[in-house]
Amino acid sequence: MTPFVTIEALAEHFNVSDSTARQWVRRGHIPKTAYIKIGGIYRFDLDKVVEALTNAPKQLELDLES
């Protein structure tokens, strides 16, 4: 099991900006089962995020291009 990581570490792992990672959360590309939110602070289970994004539909690829 991997430790929970910050949104900055998540963005760095995928080589995207922090705002792109935040968009993934808002648009539901990262399911609620892949992170915890306490107050305004998010922590992500990296393994679950990788799995969710790997199995994501084509829409995620379109979002990345824009």
mmCIF file as Biopython writes it, N, C-alpha, C and O atoms, coordinates in Angstrom:
data_model
#
loop_
_atom_site.group_PDB
_atom_site.id
_atom_site.type_symbol
_atom_site.label_atom_id
_atom_site.label_alt_id
_atom_site.label_comp_id
_atom_site.label_asym_id
_atom_site.label_entity_id
_atom_site.label_seq_id
_atom_site.pdbx_PDB_ins_code
_atom_site.Cartn_x
_atom_site.Cartn_y
_atom_site.Cartn_z
_atom_site.occupancy
_atom_site.B_iso_or_equiv
_atom_site.auth_seq_id
_atom_site.auth_asym_id
_atom_site.pdbx_PDB_model_num
ATOM 1   N N  . MET A ? 1  ? 0.840   -1.187 0.000   1.0 0.0 1  A 1 
ATOM 2   C CA . MET A ? 1  ? 0.000   0.000  0.000   1.0 0.0 1  A 1 
ATOM 3   C C  . MET A ? 1  ? 0.875   1.236  0.000   1.0 0.0 1  A 1 
ATOM 4   O O  . MET A ? 1  ? 1.807   1.346  0.796   1.0 0.0 1  A 1 
ATOM 5   N N  . THR A ? 2  ? 0.578   2.150  -0.878  1.0 0.0 2  A 1 
ATOM 6   C CA . THR A ? 2  ? 1.348   3.391  -0.929  1.0 0.0 2  A 1 
ATOM 7   C C  . THR A ? 2  ? 0.752   4.412  0.034   1.0 0.0 2  A 1 
ATOM 8   O O  . THR A ? 2  ? -0.442  4.359  0.329   1.0 0.0 2  A 1 
ATOM 9   N N  . PRO A ? 3  ? 1.557   5.324  0.517   1.0 0.0 3  A 1 
ATOM 10  C CA . PRO A ? 3  ? 1.020   6.371  1.384   1.0 0.0 3  A 1 
ATOM 11  C C  . PRO A ? 3  ? 0.189   7.357  0.565   1.0 0.0 3  A 1 
ATOM 12  O O  . PRO A ? 3  ? 0.338   7.462  -0.652  1.0 0.0 3  A 1 
ATOM 13  N N  . PHE A ? 4  ? -0.676  8.063  1.253   1.0 0.0 4  A 1 
ATOM 14  C CA . PHE A ? 4  ? -1.453  9.103  0.586   1.0 0.0 4  A 1 
ATOM 15  C C  . PHE A ? 4  ? -0.525  10.266 0.258   1.0 0.0 4  A 1 
ATOM 16  O O  . PHE A ? 4  ? 0.363   10.605 1.040   1.0 0.0 4  A 1 
ATOM 17  N N  . VAL A ? 5  ? -0.744  10.879 -0.916  1.0 0.0 5  A 1 
ATOM 18  C CA . VAL A ? 5  ? 0.139   11.960 -1.368  1.0 0.0 5  A 1 
ATOM 19  C C  . VAL A ? 5  ? -0.669  13.226 -1.608  1.0 0.0 5  A 1 
ATOM 20  O O  . VAL A ? 5  ? -1.891  13.187 -1.750  1.0 0.0 5  A 1 
ATOM 21  N N  . THR A ? 6  ? 0.033   14.337 -1.649  1.0 0.0 6  A 1 
ATOM 22  C CA . THR A ? 6  ? -0.593  15.636 -1.911  1.0 0.0 6  A 1 
ATOM 23  C C  . THR A ? 6  ? -0.948  15.760 -3.391  1.0 0.0 6  A 1 
ATOM 24  O O  . THR A ? 6  ? -0.524  14.954 -4.218  1.0 0.0 6  A 1 
ATOM 25  N N  . ILE A ? 7  ? -1.727  16.779 -3.700  1.0 0.0 7  A 1 
ATOM 26  C CA . ILE A ? 7  ? -2.091  17.009 -5.103  1.0 0.0 7  A 1 
ATOM 27  C C  . ILE A ? 7  ? -0.859  17.413 -5.917  1.0 0.0 7  A 1 
ATOM 28  O O  . ILE A ? 7  ? -0.775  17.123 -7.110  1.0 0.0 7  A 1 
ATOM 29  N N  . GLU A ? 8  ? 0.083   18.076 -5.274  1.0 0.0 8  A 1 
ATOM 30  C CA . GLU A ? 8  ? 1.315   18.446 -5.967  1.0 0.0 8  A 1 
ATOM 31  C C  . GLU A ? 8  ? 2.126   17.209 -6.347  1.0 0.0 8  A 1 
ATOM 32  O O  . GLU A ? 8  ? 2.655   17.118 -7.455  1.0 0.0 8  A 1 
ATOM 33  N N  . ALA A ? 9  ? 2.217   16.259 -5.418  1.0 0.0 9  A 1 
ATOM 34  C CA . ALA A ? 9  ? 2.939   15.011 -5.702  1.0 0.0 9  A 1 
ATOM 35  C C  . ALA A ? 9  ? 2.211   14.196 -6.765  1.0 0.0 9  A 1 
ATOM 36  O O  . ALA A ? 9  ? 2.845   13.555 -7.603  1.0 0.0 9  A 1 
ATOM 37  N N  . LEU A ? 10 ? 0.890   14.223 -6.730  1.0 0.0 10 A 1 
ATOM 38  C CA . LEU A ? 10 ? 0.098   13.526 -7.736  1.0 0.0 10 A 1 
ATOM 39  C C  . LEU A ? 10 ? 0.358   14.120 -9.124  1.0 0.0 10 A 1 
ATOM 40  O O  . LEU A ? 10 ? 0.582   13.390 -10.090 1.0 0.0 10 A 1 
ATOM 41  N N  . ALA A ? 11 ? 0.324   15.436 -9.207  1.0 0.0 11 A 1 
ATOM 42  C CA . ALA A ? 11 ? 0.574   16.117 -10.485 1.0 0.0 11 A 1 
ATOM 43  C C  . ALA A ? 11 ? 1.988   15.816 -10.983 1.0 0.0 11 A 1 
ATOM 44  O O  . ALA A ? 11 ? 2.189   15.579 -12.174 1.0 0.0 11 A 1 
ATOM 45  N N  . GLU A ? 12 ? 2.948   15.826 -10.093 1.0 0.0 12 A 1 
ATOM 46  C CA . GLU A ? 12 ? 4.333   15.530 -10.479 1.0 0.0 12 A 1 
ATOM 47  C C  . GLU A ? 12 ? 4.461   14.101 -10.997 1.0 0.0 12 A 1 
ATOM 48  O O  . GLU A ? 12 ? 5.175   13.851 -11.969 1.0 0.0 12 A 1 
ATOM 49  N N  . HIS A ? 13 ? 3.776   13.173 -10.356 1.0 0.0 13 A 1 
ATOM 50  C CA . HIS A ? 13 ? 3.826   11.773 -10.780 1.0 0.0 13 A 1 
ATOM 51  C C  . HIS A ? 13 ? 3.345   11.618 -12.222 1.0 0.0 13 A 1 
ATOM 52  O O  . HIS A ? 13 ? 3.915   10.844 -12.992 1.0 0.0 13 A 1 
ATOM 53  N N  . PHE A ? 14 ? 2.299   12.354 -12.581 1.0 0.0 14 A 1 
ATOM 54  C CA . PHE A ? 14 ? 1.738   12.262 -13.929 1.0 0.0 14 A 1 
ATOM 55  C C  . PHE A ? 14 ? 2.321   13.306 -14.890 1.0 0.0 14 A 1 
ATOM 56  O O  . PHE A ? 14 ? 1.940   13.369 -16.059 1.0 0.0 14 A 1 
ATOM 57  N N  . ASN A ? 15 ? 3.235   14.108 -14.384 1.0 0.0 15 A 1 
ATOM 58  C CA . ASN A ? 15 ? 3.877   15.143 -15.188 1.0 0.0 15 A 1 
ATOM 59  C C  . ASN A ? 15 ? 2.865   16.118 -15.790 1.0 0.0 15 A 1 
ATOM 60  O O  . ASN A ? 15 ? 2.922   16.448 -16.975 1.0 0.0 15 A 1 
ATOM 61  N N  . VAL A ? 16 ? 1.934   16.571 -14.940 1.0 0.0 16 A 1 
ATOM 62  C CA . VAL A ? 16 ? 0.937   17.565 -15.326 1.0 0.0 16 A 1 
ATOM 63  C C  . VAL A ? 16 ? 0.958   18.676 -14.284 1.0 0.0 16 A 1 
ATOM 64  O O  . VAL A ? 16 ? 1.595   18.550 -13.239 1.0 0.0 16 A 1 
ATOM 65  N N  . SER A ? 17 ? 0.261   19.755 -14.580 1.0 0.0 17 A 1 
ATOM 66  C CA . SER A ? 17 ? 0.198   20.869 -13.629 1.0 0.0 17 A 1 
ATOM 67  C C  . SER A ? 17 ? -0.768  20.537 -12.489 1.0 0.0 17 A 1 
ATOM 68  O O  . SER A ? 17 ? -1.613  19.649 -12.607 1.0 0.0 17 A 1 
ATOM 69  N N  . ASP A ? 18 ? -0.625  21.263 -11.398 1.0 0.0 18 A 1 
ATOM 70  C CA . ASP A ? 18 ? -1.536  21.092 -10.263 1.0 0.0 18 A 1 
ATOM 71  C C  . ASP A ? 18 ? -2.974  21.362 -10.696 1.0 0.0 18 A 1 
ATOM 72  O O  . ASP A ? 18 ? -3.895  20.669 -10.262 1.0 0.0 18 A 1 
ATOM 73  N N  . SER A ? 19 ? -3.168  22.361 -11.545 1.0 0.0 19 A 1 
ATOM 74  C CA . SER A ? 19 ? -4.532  22.701 -11.978 1.0 0.0 19 A 1 
ATOM 75  C C  . SER A ? 19 ? -5.149  21.581 -12.807 1.0 0.0 19 A 1 
ATOM 76  O O  . SER A ? 19 ? -6.361  21.369 -12.743 1.0 0.0 19 A 1 
ATOM 77  N N  . THR A ? 20 ? -4.345  20.860 -13.582 1.0 0.0 20 A 1 
ATOM 78  C CA . THR A ? 20 ? -4.865  19.720 -14.336 1.0 0.0 20 A 1 
ATOM 79  C C  . THR A ? 20 ? -5.318  18.630 -13.375 1.0 0.0 20 A 1 
ATOM 80  O O  . THR A ? 20 ? -6.386  18.049 -13.561 1.0 0.0 20 A 1 
ATOM 81  N N  . ALA A ? 21 ? -4.528  18.350 -12.362 1.0 0.0 21 A 1 
ATOM 82  C CA . ALA A ? 21 ? -4.908  17.344 -11.366 1.0 0.0 21 A 1 
ATOM 83  C C  . ALA A ? 21 ? -6.198  17.758 -10.665 1.0 0.0 21 A 1 
ATOM 84  O O  . ALA A ? 21 ? -7.054  16.913 -10.400 1.0 0.0 21 A 1 
ATOM 85  N N  . ARG A ? 22 ? -6.346  19.039 -10.364 1.0 0.0 22 A 1 
ATOM 86  C CA . ARG A ? 22 ? -7.582  19.523 -9.736  1.0 0.0 22 A 1 
ATOM 87  C C  . ARG A ? 22 ? -8.778  19.354 -10.674 1.0 0.0 22 A 1 
ATOM 88  O O  . ARG A ? 22 ? -9.876  19.019 -10.230 1.0 0.0 22 A 1 
ATOM 89  N N  . GLN A ? 23 ? -8.564  19.586 -11.965 1.0 0.0 23 A 1 
ATOM 90  C CA . GLN A ? 23 ? -9.632  19.373 -12.945 1.0 0.0 23 A 1 
ATOM 91  C C  . GLN A ? 23 ? -10.059 17.914 -12.958 1.0 0.0 23 A 1 
ATOM 92  O O  . GLN A ? 23 ? -11.253 17.621 -13.035 1.0 0.0 23 A 1 
ATOM 93  N N  . TRP A ? 24 ? -9.115  17.006 -12.884 1.0 0.0 24 A 1 
ATOM 94  C CA . TRP A ? 24 ? -9.444  15.579 -12.868 1.0 0.0 24 A 1 
ATOM 95  C C  . TRP A ? 24 ? -10.370 15.259 -11.701 1.0 0.0 24 A 1 
ATOM 96  O O  . TRP A ? 24 ? -11.301 14.466 -11.842 1.0 0.0 24 A 1 
ATOM 97  N N  . VAL A ? 25 ? -10.116 15.879 -10.541 1.0 0.0 25 A 1 
ATOM 98  C CA . VAL A ? 25 ? -10.969 15.657 -9.371  1.0 0.0 25 A 1 
ATOM 99  C C  . VAL A ? 25 ? -12.352 16.237 -9.636  1.0 0.0 25 A 1 
ATOM 100 O O  . VAL A ? 25 ? -13.357 15.553 -9.438  1.0 0.0 25 A 1 
ATOM 101 N N  . ARG A ? 26 ? -12.417 17.497 -10.083 1.0 0.0 26 A 1 
ATOM 102 C CA . ARG A ? 26 ? -13.705 18.156 -10.325 1.0 0.0 26 A 1 
ATOM 103 C C  . ARG A ? 26 ? -14.543 17.430 -11.369 1.0 0.0 26 A 1 
ATOM 104 O O  . ARG A ? 26 ? -15.764 17.347 -11.236 1.0 0.0 26 A 1 
ATOM 105 N N  . ARG A ? 27 ? -13.902 16.911 -12.394 1.0 0.0 27 A 1 
ATOM 106 C CA . ARG A ? 27 ? -14.628 16.250 -13.491 1.0 0.0 27 A 1 
ATOM 107 C C  . ARG A ? 27 ? -14.923 14.782 -13.203 1.0 0.0 27 A 1 
ATOM 108 O O  . ARG A ? 27 ? -15.568 14.104 -14.002 1.0 0.0 27 A 1 
ATOM 109 N N  . GLY A ? 28 ? -14.453 14.300 -12.071 1.0 0.0 28 A 1 
ATOM 110 C CA . GLY A ? 28 ? -14.754 12.930 -11.675 1.0 0.0 28 A 1 
ATOM 111 C C  . GLY A ? 28 ? -13.857 11.871 -12.285 1.0 0.0 28 A 1 
ATOM 112 O O  . GLY A ? 28 ? -14.143 10.680 -12.167 1.0 0.0 28 A 1 
ATOM 113 N N  . HIS A ? 29 ? -12.767 12.286 -12.941 1.0 0.0 29 A 1 
ATOM 114 C CA . HIS A ? 29 ? -11.820 11.317 -13.493 1.0 0.0 29 A 1 
ATOM 115 C C  . HIS A ? 29 ? -11.105 10.557 -12.379 1.0 0.0 29 A 1 
ATOM 116 O O  . HIS A ? 29 ? -10.718 9.401  -12.546 1.0 0.0 29 A 1 
ATOM 117 N N  . ILE A ? 30 ? -10.941 11.221 -11.256 1.0 0.0 30 A 1 
ATOM 118 C CA . ILE A ? 30 ? -10.386 10.570 -10.071 1.0 0.0 30 A 1 
ATOM 119 C C  . ILE A ? 30 ? -11.565 10.312 -9.140  1.0 0.0 30 A 1 
ATOM 120 O O  . ILE A ? 30 ? -12.152 11.259 -8.616  1.0 0.0 30 A 1 
ATOM 121 N N  . PRO A ? 31 ? -11.919 9.053  -8.927  1.0 0.0 31 A 1 
ATOM 122 C CA . PRO A ? 31 ? -13.101 8.745  -8.110  1.0 0.0 31 A 1 
ATOM 123 C C  . PRO A ? 31 ? -12.892 9.083  -6.643  1.0 0.0 31 A 1 
ATOM 124 O O  . PRO A ? 31 ? -11.763 9.126  -6.153  1.0 0.0 31 A 1 
ATOM 125 N N  . LYS A ? 32 ? -13.994 9.321  -5.956  1.0 0.0 32 A 1 
ATOM 126 C CA . LYS A ? 32 ? -13.931 9.672  -4.539  1.0 0.0 32 A 1 
ATOM 127 C C  . LYS A ? 32 ? -13.302 8.572  -3.695  1.0 0.0 32 A 1 
ATOM 128 O O  . LYS A ? 32 ? -12.826 8.840  -2.593  1.0 0.0 32 A 1 
ATOM 129 N N  . THR A ? 33 ? -13.292 7.351  -4.188  1.0 0.0 33 A 1 
ATOM 130 C CA . THR A ? 33 ? -12.681 6.244  -3.443  1.0 0.0 33 A 1 
ATOM 131 C C  . THR A ? 33 ? -11.159 6.283  -3.505  1.0 0.0 33 A 1 
ATOM 132 O O  . THR A ? 33 ? -10.490 5.509  -2.820  1.0 0.0 33 A 1 
ATOM 133 N N  . ALA A ? 34 ? -10.600 7.193  -4.334  1.0 0.0 34 A 1 
ATOM 134 C CA . ALA A ? 34 ? -9.149  7.267  -4.510  1.0 0.0 34 A 1 
ATOM 135 C C  . ALA A ? 34 ? -8.508  8.388  -3.697  1.0 0.0 34 A 1 
ATOM 136 O O  . ALA A ? 34 ? -7.294  8.586  -3.755  1.0 0.0 34 A 1 
ATOM 137 N N  . TYR A ? 35 ? -9.323  9.119  -2.940  1.0 0.0 35 A 1 
ATOM 138 C CA . TYR A ? 35 ? -8.749  10.192 -2.123  1.0 0.0 35 A 1 
ATOM 139 C C  . TYR A ? 35 ? -9.583  10.416 -0.874  1.0 0.0 35 A 1 
ATOM 140 O O  . TYR A ? 35 ? -10.722 9.962  -0.762  1.0 0.0 35 A 1 
ATOM 141 N N  . ILE A ? 36 ? -8.975  11.132 0.056   1.0 0.0 36 A 1 
ATOM 142 C CA . ILE A ? 36 ? -9.690  11.589 1.234   1.0 0.0 36 A 1 
ATOM 143 C C  . ILE A ? 36 ? -9.608  13.105 1.241   1.0 0.0 36 A 1 
ATOM 144 O O  . ILE A ? 36 ? -8.636  13.689 0.760   1.0 0.0 36 A 1 
ATOM 145 N N  . LYS A ? 37 ? -10.632 13.734 1.790   1.0 0.0 37 A 1 
ATOM 146 C CA . LYS A ? 37 ? -10.652 15.188 1.892   1.0 0.0 37 A 1 
ATOM 147 C C  . LYS A ? 37 ? -11.036 15.539 3.315   1.0 0.0 37 A 1 
ATOM 148 O O  . LYS A ? 37 ? -12.081 15.135 3.824   1.0 0.0 37 A 1 
ATOM 149 N N  . ILE A ? 38 ? -10.160 16.300 3.937   1.0 0.0 38 A 1 
ATOM 150 C CA . ILE A ? 38 ? -10.416 16.774 5.294   1.0 0.0 38 A 1 
ATOM 151 C C  . ILE A ? 38 ? -10.340 18.290 5.241   1.0 0.0 38 A 1 
ATOM 152 O O  . ILE A ? 38 ? -9.279  18.863 4.995   1.0 0.0 38 A 1 
ATOM 153 N N  . GLY A ? 39 ? -11.474 18.930 5.473   1.0 0.0 39 A 1 
ATOM 154 C CA . GLY A ? 39 ? -11.536 20.376 5.269   1.0 0.0 39 A 1 
ATOM 155 C C  . GLY A ? 39 ? -11.330 20.644 3.798   1.0 0.0 39 A 1 
ATOM 156 O O  . GLY A ? 39 ? -12.060 20.104 2.966   1.0 0.0 39 A 1 
ATOM 157 N N  . GLY A ? 40 ? -10.370 21.451 3.461   1.0 0.0 40 A 1 
ATOM 158 C CA . GLY A ? 40 ? -10.058 21.727 2.066   1.0 0.0 40 A 1 
ATOM 159 C C  . GLY A ? 40 ? -8.813  21.012 1.578   1.0 0.0 40 A 1 
ATOM 160 O O  . GLY A ? 40 ? -8.282  21.336 0.516   1.0 0.0 40 A 1 
ATOM 161 N N  . ILE A ? 41 ? -8.344  20.040 2.349   1.0 0.0 41 A 1 
ATOM 162 C CA . ILE A ? 41 ? -7.090  19.359 2.025   1.0 0.0 41 A 1 
ATOM 163 C C  . ILE A ? 41 ? -7.382  17.964 1.472   1.0 0.0 41 A 1 
ATOM 164 O O  . ILE A ? 41 ? -8.105  17.176 2.081   1.0 0.0 41 A 1 
ATOM 165 N N  . TYR A ? 42 ? -6.807  17.681 0.313   1.0 0.0 42 A 1 
ATOM 166 C CA . TYR A ? 42 ? -6.950  16.383 -0.325  1.0 0.0 42 A 1 
ATOM 167 C C  . TYR A ? 42 ? -5.663  15.578 -0.151  1.0 0.0 42 A 1 
ATOM 168 O O  . TYR A ? 42 ? -4.560  16.124 -0.172  1.0 0.0 42 A 1 
ATOM 169 N N  . ARG A ? 43 ? -5.833  14.260 0.022   1.0 0.0 43 A 1 
ATOM 170 C CA . ARG A ? 43 ? -4.717  13.324 -0.011  1.0 0.0 43 A 1 
ATOM 171 C C  . ARG A ? 43 ? -5.163  12.149 -0.883  1.0 0.0 43 A 1 
ATOM 172 O O  . ARG A ? 43 ? -6.273  11.635 -0.744  1.0 0.0 43 A 1 
ATOM 173 N N  . PHE A ? 44 ? -4.268  11.740 -1.783  1.0 0.0 44 A 1 
ATOM 174 C CA . PHE A ? 44 ? -4.613  10.766 -2.803  1.0 0.0 44 A 1 
ATOM 175 C C  . PHE A ? 44 ? -3.888  9.454  -2.602  1.0 0.0 44 A 1 
ATOM 176 O O  . PHE A ? 44 ? -2.701  9.428  -2.277  1.0 0.0 44 A 1 
ATOM 177 N N  . ASP A ? 45 ? -4.619  8.353  -2.801  1.0 0.0 45 A 1 
ATOM 178 C CA . ASP A ? 45 ? -4.038  7.017  -2.823  1.0 0.0 45 A 1 
ATOM 179 C C  . ASP A ? 45 ? -3.514  6.822  -4.244  1.0 0.0 45 A 1 
ATOM 180 O O  . ASP A ? 45 ? -4.291  6.566  -5.163  1.0 0.0 45 A 1 
ATOM 181 N N  . LEU A ? 46 ? -2.235  6.941  -4.420  1.0 0.0 46 A 1 
ATOM 182 C CA . LEU A ? 46 ? -1.622  6.957  -5.746  1.0 0.0 46 A 1 
ATOM 183 C C  . LEU A ? 46 ? -1.950  5.704  -6.553  1.0 0.0 46 A 1 
ATOM 184 O O  . LEU A ? 46 ? -2.214  5.793  -7.752  1.0 0.0 46 A 1 
ATOM 185 N N  . ASP A ? 47 ? -1.937  4.550  -5.915  1.0 0.0 47 A 1 
ATOM 186 C CA . ASP A ? 47 ? -2.257  3.308  -6.634  1.0 0.0 47 A 1 
ATOM 187 C C  . ASP A ? 47 ? -3.669  3.341  -7.211  1.0 0.0 47 A 1 
ATOM 188 O O  . ASP A ? 47 ? -3.883  2.934  -8.353  1.0 0.0 47 A 1 
ATOM 189 N N  . LYS A ? 48 ? -4.628  3.823  -6.429  1.0 0.0 48 A 1 
ATOM 190 C CA . LYS A ? 48 ? -6.016  3.883  -6.899  1.0 0.0 48 A 1 
ATOM 191 C C  . LYS A ? 48 ? -6.183  4.926  -8.003  1.0 0.0 48 A 1 
ATOM 192 O O  . LYS A ? 48 ? -6.962  4.723  -8.935  1.0 0.0 48 A 1 
ATOM 193 N N  . VAL A ? 49 ? -5.462  6.032  -7.904  1.0 0.0 49 A 1 
ATOM 194 C CA . VAL A ? 49 ? -5.544  7.057  -8.944  1.0 0.0 49 A 1 
ATOM 195 C C  . VAL A ? 49 ? -4.970  6.524  -10.249 1.0 0.0 49 A 1 
ATOM 196 O O  . VAL A ? 49 ? -5.563  6.709  -11.312 1.0 0.0 49 A 1 
ATOM 197 N N  . VAL A ? 50 ? -3.824  5.865  -10.174 1.0 0.0 50 A 1 
ATOM 198 C CA . VAL A ? 50 ? -3.217  5.277  -11.375 1.0 0.0 50 A 1 
ATOM 199 C C  . VAL A ? 50 ? -4.186  4.292  -12.015 1.0 0.0 50 A 1 
ATOM 200 O O  . VAL A ? 50 ? -4.378  4.306  -13.231 1.0 0.0 50 A 1 
ATOM 201 N N  . GLU A ? 51 ? -4.789  3.450  -11.213 1.0 0.0 51 A 1 
ATOM 202 C CA . GLU A ? 51 ? -5.746  2.472  -11.740 1.0 0.0 51 A 1 
ATOM 203 C C  . GLU A ? 51 ? -6.940  3.167  -12.397 1.0 0.0 51 A 1 
ATOM 204 O O  . GLU A ? 51 ? -7.371  2.774  -13.481 1.0 0.0 51 A 1 
ATOM 205 N N  . ALA A ? 52 ? -7.466  4.189  -11.744 1.0 0.0 52 A 1 
ATOM 206 C CA . ALA A ? 52 ? -8.631  4.898  -12.288 1.0 0.0 52 A 1 
ATOM 207 C C  . ALA A ? 52 ? -8.296  5.596  -13.603 1.0 0.0 52 A 1 
ATOM 208 O O  . ALA A ? 52 ? -9.078  5.545  -14.552 1.0 0.0 52 A 1 
ATOM 209 N N  . LEU A ? 53 ? -7.137  6.246  -13.660 1.0 0.0 53 A 1 
ATOM 210 C CA . LEU A ? 53 ? -6.780  6.975  -14.874 1.0 0.0 53 A 1 
ATOM 211 C C  . LEU A ? 53 ? -6.355  6.039  -15.995 1.0 0.0 53 A 1 
ATOM 212 O O  . LEU A ? 53 ? -6.534  6.359  -17.170 1.0 0.0 53 A 1 
ATOM 213 N N  . THR A ? 54 ? -5.800  4.897  -15.648 1.0 0.0 54 A 1 
ATOM 214 C CA . THR A ? 54 ? -5.415  3.918  -16.657 1.0 0.0 54 A 1 
ATOM 215 C C  . THR A ? 54 ? -6.652  3.330  -17.328 1.0 0.0 54 A 1 
ATOM 216 O O  . THR A ? 54 ? -6.644  3.034  -18.523 1.0 0.0 54 A 1 
ATOM 217 N N  . ASN A ? 55 ? -7.706  3.168  -16.550 1.0 0.0 55 A 1 
ATOM 218 C CA . ASN A ? 55 ? -8.942  2.595  -17.068 1.0 0.0 55 A 1 
ATOM 219 C C  . ASN A ? 55 ? -9.960  3.650  -17.474 1.0 0.0 55 A 1 
ATOM 220 O O  . ASN A ? 55 ? -11.114 3.324  -17.750 1.0 0.0 55 A 1 
ATOM 221 N N  . ALA A ? 56 ? -9.539  4.920  -17.512 1.0 0.0 56 A 1 
ATOM 222 C CA . ALA A ? 56 ? -10.454 6.019  -17.825 1.0 0.0 56 A 1 
ATOM 223 C C  . ALA A ? 56 ? -10.909 5.968  -19.276 1.0 0.0 56 A 1 
ATOM 224 O O  . ALA A ? 56 ? -10.183 5.484  -20.145 1.0 0.0 56 A 1 
ATOM 225 N N  . PRO A ? 57 ? -12.107 6.466  -19.534 1.0 0.0 57 A 1 
ATOM 226 C CA . PRO A ? 57 ? -12.587 6.518  -20.914 1.0 0.0 57 A 1 
ATOM 227 C C  . PRO A ? 57 ? -11.837 7.550  -21.746 1.0 0.0 57 A 1 
ATOM 228 O O  . PRO A ? 57 ? -11.043 8.327  -21.218 1.0 0.0 57 A 1 
ATOM 229 N N  . LYS A ? 58 ? -12.088 7.551  -23.011 1.0 0.0 58 A 1 
ATOM 230 C CA . LYS A ? 58 ? -11.423 8.428  -23.973 1.0 0.0 58 A 1 
ATOM 231 C C  . LYS A ? 58 ? -11.545 9.903  -23.589 1.0 0.0 58 A 1 
ATOM 232 O O  . LYS A ? 58 ? -10.683 10.692 -23.976 1.0 0.0 58 A 1 
ATOM 233 N N  . GLN A ? 59 ? -12.571 10.306 -22.851 1.0 0.0 59 A 1 
ATOM 234 C CA . GLN A ? 59 ? -12.783 11.712 -22.504 1.0 0.0 59 A 1 
ATOM 235 C C  . GLN A ? 59 ? -11.576 12.295 -21.783 1.0 0.0 59 A 1 
ATOM 236 O O  . GLN A ? 59 ? -11.254 13.465 -21.994 1.0 0.0 59 A 1 
ATOM 237 N N  . LEU A ? 60 ? -10.903 11.530 -20.950 1.0 0.0 60 A 1 
ATOM 238 C CA . LEU A ? 60 ? -9.732  12.036 -20.239 1.0 0.0 60 A 1 
ATOM 239 C C  . LEU A ? 60 ? -8.648  12.455 -21.225 1.0 0.0 60 A 1 
ATOM 240 O O  . LEU A ? 60 ? -8.016  13.496 -21.046 1.0 0.0 60 A 1 
ATOM 241 N N  . GLU A ? 61 ? -8.433  11.659 -22.252 1.0 0.0 61 A 1 
ATOM 242 C CA . GLU A ? 61 ? -7.430  12.014 -23.271 1.0 0.0 61 A 1 
ATOM 243 C C  . GLU A ? 61 ? -7.809  13.320 -23.964 1.0 0.0 61 A 1 
ATOM 244 O O  . GLU A ? 61 ? -6.939  14.140 -24.256 1.0 0.0 61 A 1 
ATOM 245 N N  . LEU A ? 62 ? -9.083  13.517 -24.225 1.0 0.0 62 A 1 
ATOM 246 C CA . LEU A ? 62 ? -9.538  14.746 -24.854 1.0 0.0 62 A 1 
ATOM 247 C C  . LEU A ? 62 ? -9.322  15.933 -23.938 1.0 0.0 62 A 1 
ATOM 248 O O  . LEU A ? 62 ? -8.941  17.012 -24.390 1.0 0.0 62 A 1 
ATOM 249 N N  . ASP A ? 63 ? -9.568  15.734 -22.635 1.0 0.0 63 A 1 
ATOM 250 C CA . ASP A ? 63 ? -9.361  16.800 -21.653 1.0 0.0 63 A 1 
ATOM 251 C C  . ASP A ? 63 ? -7.887  17.187 -21.578 1.0 0.0 63 A 1 
ATOM 252 O O  . ASP A ? 63 ? -7.569  18.364 -21.411 1.0 0.0 63 A 1 
ATOM 253 N N  . LEU A ? 64 ? -6.991  16.223 -21.699 1.0 0.0 64 A 1 
ATOM 254 C CA . LEU A ? 64 ? -5.562  16.496 -21.636 1.0 0.0 64 A 1 
ATOM 255 C C  . LEU A ? 64 ? -5.087  17.314 -22.840 1.0 0.0 64 A 1 
ATOM 256 O O  . LEU A ? 64 ? -4.153  18.109 -22.727 1.0 0.0 64 A 1 
ATOM 257 N N  . GLU A ? 65 ? -5.727  17.116 -23.975 1.0 0.0 65 A 1 
ATOM 258 C CA . GLU A ? 65 ? -5.321  17.822 -25.183 1.0 0.0 65 A 1 
ATOM 259 C C  . GLU A ? 65 ? -5.744  19.277 -25.176 1.0 0.0 65 A 1 
ATOM 260 O O  . GLU A ? 65 ? -5.127  20.101 -25.850 1.0 0.0 65 A 1 
ATOM 261 N N  . SER A ? 66 ? -6.784  19.610 -24.427 1.0 0.0 66 A 1 
ATOM 262 C CA . SER A ? 66 ? -7.293  20.991 -24.428 1.0 0.0 66 A 1 
ATOM 263 C C  . SER A ? 66 ? -6.628  21.843 -23.381 1.0 0.0 66 A 1 
ATOM 264 O O  . SER A ? 66 ? -6.944  23.026 -23.255 1.0 0.0 66 A 1 
#
